[in-house]
Amino acid sequence: MPNPPSEPKAEGIAAFLNPEEMHKLNRIVLLSRYVVEGNLAGAHRSPLKGASSEFSDHKMYGIGDDPKHVDWKVLGRTDRYYVKRYEDETNLRVYIALDRSGSMGYGSGGITKYHFACRLAAALAYVVIKARDSVGLFLFSDKIDVEMEPRNSFNHLNNLLKRLQEKPPAATTQAAGALHQIAGAVRKRGLIVVISDLLDNEHEINLALAHFRKRLHDVIVFHVLDPAELDLAFNKGFEFEDLETLEKITADPRTLAQEYQRVFGAFLEQYRTACEGLKVDYRLARTDQTAEQFIRAYLEERRKLSK
């Protein structure tokens, strides 16, 4: 008797977000803390001056719009809220730089760091597209493996997320060099979101983040880590394998945990301190939470800080 046909594999946004999660993301926006350059009308300030500050048209009032731009005359005529839109208001270009190095393939629970990072990217990109802003992708390992220019459509979003599905974690990494390549490739200022476990040379990665800031980009870092990497809470000896070099060692984590936590804590703190000095928004993203909840909590916090 022939086997029944298997269920088709979900693709695009359906592979990373369910309808309930998308509904919860509908009412939040990603705001830039700095000026940006774009090509569509939106809710972010542009650095362009002069004649570009003249009135352009109206749009329906929405989340993120400044109430001071409400056109009260139009409200009186139509009983609907519209805001005046000017040529110097422009959409935000968001570039997601996602790490697909070998170490991102690790997961102690039911999800790897890479899949969690893809879910973070999907949730953030969905928020960006819903706000009529543009999102692009840089997928990298030891170099840029995938580059997609920012676009503003759900078809583009689905294509972007399909590319993530097509590219599993690679064998090697050289994150700092790839990030420098990305900084050189992004010509117009925008918002760069780096999603990575940052398990590379810390000093070199910090220099790459400084490269983004030197080019006047707003920068967010989501430091994706598995809970087991944070505390080494294993209760027996294991053989550990490096996912990039395939080198193996046997050790008892119970005898190493205290010193490991001290060293790893210092590793995290140097990233926090460096990002604070660069005015880069740094957040630790543990894989034992849902990506949708993490993004919602982060963007709500960012919205309050942007006021």
HELIX and SHEET records of a PDB file:
HELIX    1   1 GLY A   12  ALA A   15  5                                   4    
HELIX    2   2 PRO A   19  LEU A   25  1                                   7    
HELIX    3   3 GLY A   50  SER A   53  5                                   4    
HELIX    4   4 PRO A   67  HIS A   69  5                                   3    
HELIX    5   5 TRP A   72  THR A   78  1                                   7    
HELIX    6   6 GLY A  102  GLY A  105  5                                   4    
HELIX    7   7 LYS A  113  LYS A  130  1                                  18    
HELIX    8   8 PHE A  154  GLU A  166  1                                  13    
HELIX    9   9 ALA A  175  ALA A  185  1                                  11    
HELIX   10  10 GLU A  202  LYS A  214  1                                  13    
HELIX   11  11 PRO A  227  ASP A  231  1                                   5    
HELIX   12  12 PRO A  253  LEU A  278  1                                  26    
HELIX   13  13 ALA A  291  SER A  306  1                                  16    
SHEET    1   A 2 HIS A  44  ARG A  45  0                                        
SHEET    2   A 2 GLU A  89  THR A  90 -1                                        
SHEET    1   B 2 PHE A  55  MET A  60  0                                        
SHEET    2   B 2 TYR A  82  TYR A  86 -1                                        
SHEET    1   C 6 ILE A 144  ARG A 151  0                                        
SHEET    2   C 6 SER A 134  PHE A 140 -1                                        
SHEET    3   C 6 ARG A  93  ASP A  99  1                                        
SHEET    4   C 6 LEU A 191  SER A 196  1                                        
SHEET    5   C 6 ASP A 218  LEU A 225  1                                        
SHEET    6   C 6 ASP A 281  ARG A 286  1                                        
SHEET    1   D 2 PHE A 238  GLU A 241  0                                        
SHEET    2   D 2 LYS A 248  ALA A 251 -1                                        
END                                                                             
